[in-house]
Amino acid sequence: MSGVDSNGMPYGKWRPGQRLNPLFNAVFTRTFGREESKGFVREFLNLLFDEVGMAPIEKILSIRAEHSLYEGDVSCKTSRVDVHIVAPGRLIDLEAQRYPEDLEGKSALYASQMLVSDTKVGTSYKDMRQAVVITLLDGQVVFPDSPSPISVCRMRWEDPAGDSINAAGEARPRLVFL
């Protein structure tokens, strides 16, 4: 069976000569969410991190496709992230989105649920990992007038002078959204 969805996007059987959309969920998770993908995923992430002034990651400890996060109360909204990556000091959610509806709310939920599911009882707050949510949008940009296709949102506490050193003496934000 093949046809088009309500947004005019084709679906159905793949045919020779047809291009696969790398942001189509099945293609994206099979490309980026596998153990054997760790090397090129690390290189890709480090290119993005370099572009926005973040320190690179030295290695990927684990990588999982279509990973379910926080499984709290049955009335809570839970998330299934496309690719969940754990690196030393960082939790990374790599998302492919065709439509940017409520990107801010979705990213905040995913970041907070990554932190909740990773933080064990007795963990000091200063020892929590940094949560990074990277969303690749299909042909759309968040700020169309910006010269860069990369948009960044960082959450950190600042004093009135704008200094953002945390209690551990680090100038790194706890949450980062790309």
mmCIF file of the C-alpha atoms, coordinates in Angstrom:
data_MODEL
# 
_entry.id   MODEL 
# 
loop_
_atom_site.group_PDB 
_atom_site.id 
_atom_site.type_symbol 
_atom_site.label_atom_id 
_atom_site.label_alt_id 
_atom_site.label_comp_id 
_atom_site.label_asym_id 
_atom_site.label_entity_id 
_atom_site.label_seq_id 
_atom_site.pdbx_PDB_ins_code 
_atom_site.Cartn_x 
_atom_site.Cartn_y 
_atom_site.Cartn_z 
_atom_site.occupancy 
_atom_site.B_iso_or_equiv 
_atom_site.pdbx_formal_charge 
_atom_site.auth_seq_id 
_atom_site.auth_comp_id 
_atom_site.auth_asym_id 
_atom_site.auth_atom_id 
_atom_site.pdbx_PDB_model_num 
ATOM 1   C CA . MET A 1 1   ? 0.000  0.000  0.000  1.00 0.00 ? 1   MET A CA 1 
ATOM 2   C CA . SER A 1 2   ? 1.276  3.465  -0.795 1.00 0.00 ? 2   SER A CA 1 
ATOM 3   C CA . GLY A 1 3   ? -0.062 6.988  -1.030 1.00 0.00 ? 3   GLY A CA 1 
ATOM 4   C CA . VAL A 1 4   ? 0.357  10.319 0.722  1.00 0.00 ? 4   VAL A CA 1 
ATOM 5   C CA . ASP A 1 5   ? -0.352 11.279 4.314  1.00 0.00 ? 5   ASP A CA 1 
ATOM 6   C CA . SER A 1 6   ? -2.506 14.234 5.406  1.00 0.00 ? 6   SER A CA 1 
ATOM 7   C CA . ASN A 1 7   ? 0.512  16.552 4.978  1.00 0.00 ? 7   ASN A CA 1 
ATOM 8   C CA . GLY A 1 8   ? 1.132  15.438 1.402  1.00 0.00 ? 8   GLY A CA 1 
ATOM 9   C CA . MET A 1 9   ? 4.174  13.313 2.351  1.00 0.00 ? 9   MET A CA 1 
ATOM 10  C CA . PRO A 1 10  ? 4.495  10.019 0.414  1.00 0.00 ? 10  PRO A CA 1 
ATOM 11  C CA . TYR A 1 11  ? 4.412  6.694  2.232  1.00 0.00 ? 11  TYR A CA 1 
ATOM 12  C CA . GLY A 1 12  ? 4.408  3.091  1.190  1.00 0.00 ? 12  GLY A CA 1 
ATOM 13  C CA . LYS A 1 13  ? 6.843  0.679  -0.415 1.00 0.00 ? 13  LYS A CA 1 
ATOM 14  C CA . TRP A 1 14  ? 10.337 1.767  -1.322 1.00 0.00 ? 14  TRP A CA 1 
ATOM 15  C CA . ARG A 1 15  ? 11.138 1.546  -5.027 1.00 0.00 ? 15  ARG A CA 1 
ATOM 16  C CA . PRO A 1 16  ? 14.561 1.463  -6.729 1.00 0.00 ? 16  PRO A CA 1 
ATOM 17  C CA . GLY A 1 17  ? 15.770 4.980  -7.465 1.00 0.00 ? 17  GLY A CA 1 
ATOM 18  C CA . GLN A 1 18  ? 13.645 6.454  -4.699 1.00 0.00 ? 18  GLN A CA 1 
ATOM 19  C CA . ARG A 1 19  ? 15.504 8.566  -2.129 1.00 0.00 ? 19  ARG A CA 1 
ATOM 20  C CA . LEU A 1 20  ? 15.191 7.705  1.536  1.00 0.00 ? 20  LEU A CA 1 
ATOM 21  C CA . ASN A 1 21  ? 14.549 10.718 3.752  1.00 0.00 ? 21  ASN A CA 1 
ATOM 22  C CA . PRO A 1 22  ? 17.258 10.588 6.464  1.00 0.00 ? 22  PRO A CA 1 
ATOM 23  C CA . LEU A 1 23  ? 14.876 12.290 8.911  1.00 0.00 ? 23  LEU A CA 1 
ATOM 24  C CA . PHE A 1 24  ? 12.184 9.639  8.425  1.00 0.00 ? 24  PHE A CA 1 
ATOM 25  C CA . ASN A 1 25  ? 12.009 7.965  11.844 1.00 0.00 ? 25  ASN A CA 1 
ATOM 26  C CA . ALA A 1 26  ? 12.894 4.396  10.796 1.00 0.00 ? 26  ALA A CA 1 
ATOM 27  C CA . VAL A 1 27  ? 15.832 5.564  8.658  1.00 0.00 ? 27  VAL A CA 1 
ATOM 28  C CA . PHE A 1 28  ? 17.059 8.039  11.289 1.00 0.00 ? 28  PHE A CA 1 
ATOM 29  C CA . THR A 1 29  ? 16.995 5.615  14.229 1.00 0.00 ? 29  THR A CA 1 
ATOM 30  C CA . ARG A 1 30  ? 18.614 2.801  12.238 1.00 0.00 ? 30  ARG A CA 1 
ATOM 31  C CA . THR A 1 31  ? 21.348 5.161  11.014 1.00 0.00 ? 31  THR A CA 1 
ATOM 32  C CA . PHE A 1 32  ? 22.130 7.022  14.248 1.00 0.00 ? 32  PHE A CA 1 
ATOM 33  C CA . GLY A 1 33  ? 20.887 4.720  17.023 1.00 0.00 ? 33  GLY A CA 1 
ATOM 34  C CA . ARG A 1 34  ? 23.049 1.610  16.671 1.00 0.00 ? 34  ARG A CA 1 
ATOM 35  C CA . GLU A 1 35  ? 26.163 0.460  18.500 1.00 0.00 ? 35  GLU A CA 1 
ATOM 36  C CA . GLU A 1 36  ? 28.131 0.405  15.255 1.00 0.00 ? 36  GLU A CA 1 
ATOM 37  C CA . SER A 1 37  ? 27.156 4.059  14.656 1.00 0.00 ? 37  SER A CA 1 
ATOM 38  C CA . LYS A 1 38  ? 29.027 5.369  17.718 1.00 0.00 ? 38  LYS A CA 1 
ATOM 39  C CA . GLY A 1 39  ? 32.085 6.572  15.762 1.00 0.00 ? 39  GLY A CA 1 
ATOM 40  C CA . PHE A 1 40  ? 30.361 8.718  13.178 1.00 0.00 ? 40  PHE A CA 1 
ATOM 41  C CA . VAL A 1 41  ? 27.677 9.872  15.654 1.00 0.00 ? 41  VAL A CA 1 
ATOM 42  C CA . ARG A 1 42  ? 30.446 11.126 17.977 1.00 0.00 ? 42  ARG A CA 1 
ATOM 43  C CA . GLU A 1 43  ? 32.078 12.961 15.057 1.00 0.00 ? 43  GLU A CA 1 
ATOM 44  C CA . PHE A 1 44  ? 28.726 14.484 14.039 1.00 0.00 ? 44  PHE A CA 1 
ATOM 45  C CA . LEU A 1 45  ? 27.981 15.612 17.605 1.00 0.00 ? 45  LEU A CA 1 
ATOM 46  C CA . ASN A 1 46  ? 31.458 17.094 17.996 1.00 0.00 ? 46  ASN A CA 1 
ATOM 47  C CA . LEU A 1 47  ? 31.019 19.104 14.777 1.00 0.00 ? 47  LEU A CA 1 
ATOM 48  C CA . LEU A 1 48  ? 27.806 20.557 16.200 1.00 0.00 ? 48  LEU A CA 1 
ATOM 49  C CA . PHE A 1 49  ? 29.364 21.155 19.628 1.00 0.00 ? 49  PHE A CA 1 
ATOM 50  C CA . ASP A 1 50  ? 32.341 22.918 18.057 1.00 0.00 ? 50  ASP A CA 1 
ATOM 51  C CA . GLU A 1 51  ? 29.993 25.145 16.036 1.00 0.00 ? 51  GLU A CA 1 
ATOM 52  C CA . VAL A 1 52  ? 28.227 26.337 19.215 1.00 0.00 ? 52  VAL A CA 1 
ATOM 53  C CA . GLY A 1 53  ? 31.298 26.540 21.492 1.00 0.00 ? 53  GLY A CA 1 
ATOM 54  C CA . MET A 1 54  ? 30.744 23.378 23.546 1.00 0.00 ? 54  MET A CA 1 
ATOM 55  C CA . ALA A 1 55  ? 33.477 20.958 24.590 1.00 0.00 ? 55  ALA A CA 1 
ATOM 56  C CA . PRO A 1 56  ? 33.672 17.771 22.489 1.00 0.00 ? 56  PRO A CA 1 
ATOM 57  C CA . ILE A 1 57  ? 32.839 14.326 23.815 1.00 0.00 ? 57  ILE A CA 1 
ATOM 58  C CA . GLU A 1 58  ? 35.689 11.834 23.925 1.00 0.00 ? 58  GLU A CA 1 
ATOM 59  C CA . LYS A 1 59  ? 33.543 8.710  23.723 1.00 0.00 ? 59  LYS A CA 1 
ATOM 60  C CA . ILE A 1 60  ? 29.991 7.455  23.677 1.00 0.00 ? 60  ILE A CA 1 
ATOM 61  C CA . LEU A 1 61  ? 29.249 5.120  26.584 1.00 0.00 ? 61  LEU A CA 1 
ATOM 62  C CA . SER A 1 62  ? 25.884 3.946  25.253 1.00 0.00 ? 62  SER A CA 1 
ATOM 63  C CA . ILE A 1 63  ? 23.560 4.634  22.355 1.00 0.00 ? 63  ILE A CA 1 
ATOM 64  C CA . ARG A 1 64  ? 19.964 3.412  22.043 1.00 0.00 ? 64  ARG A CA 1 
ATOM 65  C CA . ALA A 1 65  ? 17.300 3.994  19.421 1.00 0.00 ? 65  ALA A CA 1 
ATOM 66  C CA . GLU A 1 66  ? 13.694 4.713  20.360 1.00 0.00 ? 66  GLU A CA 1 
ATOM 67  C CA . HIS A 1 67  ? 14.460 4.794  24.067 1.00 0.00 ? 67  HIS A CA 1 
ATOM 68  C CA . SER A 1 68  ? 11.629 5.325  26.549 1.00 0.00 ? 68  SER A CA 1 
ATOM 69  C CA . LEU A 1 69  ? 12.444 7.753  29.327 1.00 0.00 ? 69  LEU A CA 1 
ATOM 70  C CA . TYR A 1 70  ? 10.943 8.292  32.770 1.00 0.00 ? 70  TYR A CA 1 
ATOM 71  C CA . GLU A 1 71  ? 8.256  5.733  33.595 1.00 0.00 ? 71  GLU A CA 1 
ATOM 72  C CA . GLY A 1 72  ? 6.620  7.510  36.549 1.00 0.00 ? 72  GLY A CA 1 
ATOM 73  C CA . ASP A 1 73  ? 3.012  7.666  37.586 1.00 0.00 ? 73  ASP A CA 1 
ATOM 74  C CA . VAL A 1 74  ? 0.572  6.301  34.992 1.00 0.00 ? 74  VAL A CA 1 
ATOM 75  C CA . SER A 1 75  ? -0.966 9.766  34.642 1.00 0.00 ? 75  SER A CA 1 
ATOM 76  C CA . CYS A 1 76  ? 2.405  11.322 33.688 1.00 0.00 ? 76  CYS A CA 1 
ATOM 77  C CA . LYS A 1 77  ? 3.354  12.096 30.092 1.00 0.00 ? 77  LYS A CA 1 
ATOM 78  C CA . THR A 1 78  ? 6.297  9.906  29.121 1.00 0.00 ? 78  THR A CA 1 
ATOM 79  C CA . SER A 1 79  ? 8.659  10.277 26.202 1.00 0.00 ? 79  SER A CA 1 
ATOM 80  C CA . ARG A 1 80  ? 10.223 8.033  23.624 1.00 0.00 ? 80  ARG A CA 1 
ATOM 81  C CA . VAL A 1 81  ? 13.296 9.747  22.262 1.00 0.00 ? 81  VAL A CA 1 
ATOM 82  C CA . ASP A 1 82  ? 14.666 8.909  18.813 1.00 0.00 ? 82  ASP A CA 1 
ATOM 83  C CA . VAL A 1 83  ? 18.294 8.322  19.847 1.00 0.00 ? 83  VAL A CA 1 
ATOM 84  C CA . HIS A 1 84  ? 19.455 8.422  23.484 1.00 0.00 ? 84  HIS A CA 1 
ATOM 85  C CA . ILE A 1 85  ? 23.204 8.853  23.939 1.00 0.00 ? 85  ILE A CA 1 
ATOM 86  C CA . VAL A 1 86  ? 25.185 8.707  27.174 1.00 0.00 ? 86  VAL A CA 1 
ATOM 87  C CA . ALA A 1 87  ? 28.658 10.264 27.199 1.00 0.00 ? 87  ALA A CA 1 
ATOM 88  C CA . PRO A 1 88  ? 30.862 11.152 30.172 1.00 0.00 ? 88  PRO A CA 1 
ATOM 89  C CA . GLY A 1 89  ? 29.103 14.058 31.895 1.00 0.00 ? 89  GLY A CA 1 
ATOM 90  C CA . ARG A 1 90  ? 26.328 14.322 29.276 1.00 0.00 ? 90  ARG A CA 1 
ATOM 91  C CA . LEU A 1 91  ? 22.977 12.868 28.336 1.00 0.00 ? 91  LEU A CA 1 
ATOM 92  C CA . ILE A 1 92  ? 22.106 13.577 24.705 1.00 0.00 ? 92  ILE A CA 1 
ATOM 93  C CA . ASP A 1 93  ? 18.801 13.214 22.904 1.00 0.00 ? 93  ASP A CA 1 
ATOM 94  C CA . LEU A 1 94  ? 19.149 13.271 19.118 1.00 0.00 ? 94  LEU A CA 1 
ATOM 95  C CA . GLU A 1 95  ? 15.762 13.930 17.506 1.00 0.00 ? 95  GLU A CA 1 
ATOM 96  C CA . ALA A 1 96  ? 14.522 14.074 13.919 1.00 0.00 ? 96  ALA A CA 1 
ATOM 97  C CA . GLN A 1 97  ? 11.403 16.201 13.492 1.00 0.00 ? 97  GLN A CA 1 
ATOM 98  C CA . ARG A 1 98  ? 9.445  16.907 10.349 1.00 0.00 ? 98  ARG A CA 1 
ATOM 99  C CA . TYR A 1 99  ? 7.236  19.510 11.999 1.00 0.00 ? 99  TYR A CA 1 
ATOM 100 C CA . PRO A 1 100 ? 8.424  22.025 14.631 1.00 0.00 ? 100 PRO A CA 1 
ATOM 101 C CA . GLU A 1 101 ? 5.164  22.222 16.623 1.00 0.00 ? 101 GLU A CA 1 
ATOM 102 C CA . ASP A 1 102 ? 5.918  23.106 20.245 1.00 0.00 ? 102 ASP A CA 1 
ATOM 103 C CA . LEU A 1 103 ? 9.602  22.336 19.876 1.00 0.00 ? 103 LEU A CA 1 
ATOM 104 C CA . GLU A 1 104 ? 10.328 24.290 23.070 1.00 0.00 ? 104 GLU A CA 1 
ATOM 105 C CA . GLY A 1 105 ? 7.884  22.303 25.227 1.00 0.00 ? 105 GLY A CA 1 
ATOM 106 C CA . LYS A 1 106 ? 8.895  18.940 23.780 1.00 0.00 ? 106 LYS A CA 1 
ATOM 107 C CA . SER A 1 107 ? 12.618 19.681 24.226 1.00 0.00 ? 107 SER A CA 1 
ATOM 108 C CA . ALA A 1 108 ? 12.120 20.808 27.842 1.00 0.00 ? 108 ALA A CA 1 
ATOM 109 C CA . LEU A 1 109 ? 10.139 17.642 28.641 1.00 0.00 ? 109 LEU A CA 1 
ATOM 110 C CA . TYR A 1 110 ? 12.734 15.357 27.033 1.00 0.00 ? 110 TYR A CA 1 
ATOM 111 C CA . ALA A 1 111 ? 15.645 17.070 28.809 1.00 0.00 ? 111 ALA A CA 1 
ATOM 112 C CA . SER A 1 112 ? 13.984 16.939 32.213 1.00 0.00 ? 112 SER A CA 1 
ATOM 113 C CA . GLN A 1 113 ? 12.946 13.309 31.785 1.00 0.00 ? 113 GLN A CA 1 
ATOM 114 C CA . MET A 1 114 ? 16.495 12.376 30.746 1.00 0.00 ? 114 MET A CA 1 
ATOM 115 C CA . LEU A 1 115 ? 17.774 13.932 33.979 1.00 0.00 ? 115 LEU A CA 1 
ATOM 116 C CA . VAL A 1 116 ? 15.079 12.278 36.125 1.00 0.00 ? 116 VAL A CA 1 
ATOM 117 C CA . SER A 1 117 ? 15.707 8.818  34.659 1.00 0.00 ? 117 SER A CA 1 
ATOM 118 C CA . ASP A 1 118 ? 19.499 9.177  35.040 1.00 0.00 ? 118 ASP A CA 1 
ATOM 119 C CA . THR A 1 119 ? 19.652 10.643 38.559 1.00 0.00 ? 119 THR A CA 1 
ATOM 120 C CA . LYS A 1 120 ? 19.624 7.939  41.222 1.00 0.00 ? 120 LYS A CA 1 
ATOM 121 C CA . VAL A 1 121 ? 18.609 8.367  44.855 1.00 0.00 ? 121 VAL A CA 1 
ATOM 122 C CA . GLY A 1 122 ? 21.457 9.943  46.807 1.00 0.00 ? 122 GLY A CA 1 
ATOM 123 C CA . THR A 1 123 ? 23.068 11.617 43.784 1.00 0.00 ? 123 THR A CA 1 
ATOM 124 C CA . SER A 1 124 ? 24.247 15.123 44.559 1.00 0.00 ? 124 SER A CA 1 
ATOM 125 C CA . TYR A 1 125 ? 22.669 17.751 42.321 1.00 0.00 ? 125 TYR A CA 1 
ATOM 126 C CA . LYS A 1 126 ? 26.117 19.027 41.371 1.00 0.00 ? 126 LYS A CA 1 
ATOM 127 C CA . ASP A 1 127 ? 26.948 15.550 40.038 1.00 0.00 ? 127 ASP A CA 1 
ATOM 128 C CA . MET A 1 128 ? 24.023 15.465 37.611 1.00 0.00 ? 128 MET A CA 1 
ATOM 129 C CA . ARG A 1 129 ? 25.004 15.189 33.967 1.00 0.00 ? 129 ARG A CA 1 
ATOM 130 C CA . GLN A 1 130 ? 24.399 17.926 31.439 1.00 0.00 ? 130 GLN A CA 1 
ATOM 131 C CA . ALA A 1 131 ? 21.274 17.290 29.311 1.00 0.00 ? 131 ALA A CA 1 
ATOM 132 C CA . VAL A 1 132 ? 21.555 18.164 25.618 1.00 0.00 ? 132 VAL A CA 1 
ATOM 133 C CA . VAL A 1 133 ? 18.606 17.920 23.219 1.00 0.00 ? 133 VAL A CA 1 
ATOM 134 C CA . ILE A 1 134 ? 19.510 18.168 19.529 1.00 0.00 ? 134 ILE A CA 1 
ATOM 135 C CA . THR A 1 135 ? 16.612 18.440 17.112 1.00 0.00 ? 135 THR A CA 1 
ATOM 136 C CA . LEU A 1 136 ? 17.180 18.158 13.370 1.00 0.00 ? 136 LEU A CA 1 
ATOM 137 C CA . LEU A 1 137 ? 14.287 19.795 11.529 1.00 0.00 ? 137 LEU A CA 1 
ATOM 138 C CA . ASP A 1 138 ? 13.355 18.698 8.035  1.00 0.00 ? 138 ASP A CA 1 
ATOM 139 C CA . GLY A 1 139 ? 13.990 21.767 5.872  1.00 0.00 ? 139 GLY A CA 1 
ATOM 140 C CA . GLN A 1 140 ? 12.830 24.257 8.477  1.00 0.00 ? 140 GLN A CA 1 
ATOM 141 C CA . VAL A 1 141 ? 14.724 26.627 10.731 1.00 0.00 ? 141 VAL A CA 1 
ATOM 142 C CA . VAL A 1 142 ? 13.616 28.064 14.053 1.00 0.00 ? 142 VAL A CA 1 
ATOM 143 C CA . PHE A 1 143 ? 14.843 31.588 13.231 1.00 0.00 ? 143 PHE A CA 1 
ATOM 144 C CA . PRO A 1 144 ? 14.493 32.095 9.451  1.00 0.00 ? 144 PRO A CA 1 
ATOM 145 C CA . ASP A 1 145 ? 16.313 35.459 9.463  1.00 0.00 ? 145 ASP A CA 1 
ATOM 146 C CA . SER A 1 146 ? 19.413 34.055 11.182 1.00 0.00 ? 146 SER A CA 1 
ATOM 147 C CA . PRO A 1 147 ? 22.521 33.519 9.024  1.00 0.00 ? 147 PRO A CA 1 
ATOM 148 C CA . SER A 1 148 ? 23.145 30.177 10.802 1.00 0.00 ? 148 SER A CA 1 
ATOM 149 C CA . PRO A 1 149 ? 20.937 27.092 10.478 1.00 0.00 ? 149 PRO A CA 1 
ATOM 150 C CA . ILE A 1 150 ? 21.850 26.217 14.091 1.00 0.00 ? 150 ILE A CA 1 
ATOM 151 C CA . SER A 1 151 ? 19.819 27.710 16.931 1.00 0.00 ? 151 SER A CA 1 
ATOM 152 C CA . VAL A 1 152 ? 20.930 27.278 20.544 1.00 0.00 ? 152 VAL A CA 1 
ATOM 153 C CA . CYS A 1 153 ? 19.125 27.672 23.852 1.00 0.00 ? 153 CYS A CA 1 
ATOM 154 C CA . ARG A 1 154 ? 21.098 27.290 27.088 1.00 0.00 ? 154 ARG A CA 1 
ATOM 155 C CA . MET A 1 155 ? 19.619 27.197 30.567 1.00 0.00 ? 155 MET A CA 1 
ATOM 156 C CA . ARG A 1 156 ? 21.864 28.412 33.361 1.00 0.00 ? 156 ARG A CA 1 
ATOM 157 C CA . TRP A 1 157 ? 21.703 30.636 36.406 1.00 0.00 ? 157 TRP A CA 1 
ATOM 158 C CA . GLU A 1 158 ? 23.330 34.022 36.113 1.00 0.00 ? 158 GLU A CA 1 
ATOM 159 C CA . ASP A 1 159 ? 24.029 36.690 38.684 1.00 0.00 ? 159 ASP A CA 1 
ATOM 160 C CA . PRO A 1 160 ? 22.950 40.274 37.918 1.00 0.00 ? 160 PRO A CA 1 
ATOM 161 C CA . ALA A 1 161 ? 26.329 40.938 36.276 1.00 0.00 ? 161 ALA A CA 1 
ATOM 162 C CA . GLY A 1 162 ? 25.722 38.071 33.817 1.00 0.00 ? 162 GLY A CA 1 
ATOM 163 C CA . ASP A 1 163 ? 28.303 35.688 35.300 1.00 0.00 ? 163 ASP A CA 1 
ATOM 164 C CA . SER A 1 164 ? 27.188 32.066 35.003 1.00 0.00 ? 164 SER A CA 1 
ATOM 165 C CA . ILE A 1 165 ? 29.625 30.062 37.111 1.00 0.00 ? 165 ILE A CA 1 
ATOM 166 C CA . ASN A 1 166 ? 27.781 27.287 38.933 1.00 0.00 ? 166 ASN A CA 1 
ATOM 167 C CA . ALA A 1 167 ? 28.478 26.050 42.464 1.00 0.00 ? 167 ALA A CA 1 
ATOM 168 C CA . ALA A 1 168 ? 31.004 23.521 41.141 1.00 0.00 ? 168 ALA A CA 1 
ATOM 169 C CA . GLY A 1 169 ? 33.002 26.360 39.549 1.00 0.00 ? 169 GLY A CA 1 
ATOM 170 C CA . GLU A 1 170 ? 31.994 25.365 36.027 1.00 0.00 ? 170 GLU A CA 1 
ATOM 171 C CA . ALA A 1 171 ? 30.725 27.755 33.386 1.00 0.00 ? 171 ALA A CA 1 
ATOM 172 C CA . ARG A 1 172 ? 28.627 25.079 31.707 1.00 0.00 ? 172 ARG A CA 1 
ATOM 173 C CA . PRO A 1 173 ? 24.847 25.234 31.435 1.00 0.00 ? 173 PRO A CA 1 
ATOM 174 C CA . ARG A 1 174 ? 22.882 22.287 32.828 1.00 0.00 ? 174 ARG A CA 1 
ATOM 175 C CA . LEU A 1 175 ? 20.484 22.133 29.845 1.00 0.00 ? 175 LEU A CA 1 
ATOM 176 C CA . VAL A 1 176 ? 21.347 22.828 26.216 1.00 0.00 ? 176 VAL A CA 1 
ATOM 177 C CA . PHE A 1 177 ? 18.999 22.710 23.226 1.00 0.00 ? 177 PHE A CA 1 
ATOM 178 C CA . LEU A 1 178 ? 20.300 22.776 19.642 1.00 0.00 ? 178 LEU A CA 1 
# 
